[in-house]
Amino acid sequence: MKLDQGPSGELTVLDSGYTDQVLLDCVSEEYLRIKAIIYNSLNDMNKLFLVDRALYTNSPERPLFMEWTPQNMSALRKPLVISEVKLYSVERTWGLSTLRMMK
């Protein structure tokens, strides 16, 4: 599912689907984005997104999200692999893109 952002900045879904692993990494010190690679073992269609923040919850019935931003990703010094992801969506609101991941 791919949609464009509306003129008033309302929420739009750029991509969504099933996955089993996501790798988060910094792009560079100067470029404040998170590089998110979504791995899908079913059809080997790996996807790359540059997002402003990444959210993850492991309890869908109580959506308390862990949040990563380019600032706290740069402090990790190595890529972060989240391996128990079932659903993801990449959304854009008010010019900011967000990757949401659920177990």
C-alpha positions as CSV (number, residue, x, y, z in Angstrom):
1,M,0.0,0.0,0.0
2,K,1.5,3.3,-1.1
3,L,-0.1,6.7,-0.7
4,D,1.0,10.3,-1.1
5,Q,0.8,12.9,1.7
6,G,-2.3,15.1,1.5
7,P,-1.9,18.9,1.1
8,S,-2.9,19.6,4.7
9,G,-0.3,17.2,6.1
10,E,-2.7,14.5,7.3
11,L,-1.5,11.0,8.1
12,T,-0.7,8.8,5.1
13,V,0.6,5.2,4.9
14,L,3.6,4.9,2.6
15,D,4.1,1.2,3.0
16,S,2.9,-1.6,5.3
17,G,3.1,-5.4,5.5
18,Y,4.6,-8.4,7.2
19,T,8.2,-8.9,8.0
20,D,10.5,-10.9,10.4
21,Q,13.5,-8.6,10.9
22,V,14.3,-4.9,10.8
23,L,17.8,-3.4,10.9
24,L,18.1,0.2,12.1
25,D,21.2,2.3,11.5
26,C,22.4,5.9,11.3
27,V,22.9,7.4,7.9
28,S,25.6,9.8,8.9
29,E,26.3,12.4,11.5
30,E,25.2,15.3,9.3
31,Y,22.1,13.7,7.8
32,L,19.5,13.2,10.6
33,R,17.6,10.1,9.4
34,I,17.5,6.5,10.4
35,K,18.2,3.9,7.8
36,A,15.7,1.1,8.2
37,I,16.1,-2.1,6.2
38,I,13.1,-4.4,6.4
39,Y,13.9,-8.0,5.7
40,N,11.3,-10.4,4.4
41,S,12.3,-14.0,4.1
42,L,9.1,-15.0,2.3
43,N,9.9,-13.4,-1.0
44,D,13.4,-11.9,-0.5
45,M,12.0,-8.4,-1.1
46,N,14.1,-6.3,1.3
47,K,13.0,-2.7,1.6
48,L,15.0,0.4,2.5
49,F,13.4,3.5,4.1
50,L,14.9,6.6,5.6
51,V,12.7,7.6,8.5
52,D,12.7,10.3,11.2
53,R,11.8,7.9,14.0
54,A,11.2,4.2,14.7
55,L,8.7,2.8,17.1
56,Y,8.4,-0.8,18.4
57,T,6.0,-2.6,20.7
58,N,6.1,-6.2,21.7
59,S,2.6,-6.2,23.2
60,P,-0.1,-5.1,20.7
61,E,-2.9,-5.2,23.3
62,R,-1.1,-2.5,25.2
63,P,0.7,-0.3,22.6
64,L,3.6,1.1,24.7
65,F,6.2,1.9,22.1
66,M,10.0,2.0,22.4
67,E,11.2,5.0,20.4
68,W,14.4,5.5,18.4
69,T,15.4,8.8,16.9
70,P,18.5,9.8,14.8
71,Q,20.0,11.3,18.0
72,N,19.8,8.2,20.2
73,M,20.6,5.9,17.3
74,S,23.9,7.7,16.8
75,A,24.9,6.9,20.4
76,L,24.5,3.1,19.8
77,R,27.6,3.0,17.5
78,K,26.4,-0.1,15.7
79,P,23.2,-1.2,13.9
80,L,20.2,-2.3,15.9
81,V,18.5,-5.6,14.8
82,I,15.0,-6.2,15.8
83,S,14.2,-9.8,15.1
84,E,10.7,-10.4,16.4
85,V,8.7,-8.2,14.1
86,K,5.4,-9.4,12.5
87,L,3.8,-6.2,11.2
88,Y,5.2,-2.9,10.2
89,S,4.0,0.3,8.6
90,V,5.8,3.4,7.4
91,E,3.7,6.5,7.9
92,R,4.1,10.2,7.2
93,T,2.5,13.0,9.2
94,W,3.4,16.7,8.9
95,G,6.5,15.9,6.9
96,L,7.9,13.4,9.4
97,S,8.1,9.7,8.5
98,T,7.7,7.1,11.2
99,L,8.4,3.3,11.1
100,R,6.0,1.4,13.4
101,M,6.8,-2.2,14.2
102,M,4.7,-4.7,16.2
103,K,5.5,-8.2,17.5
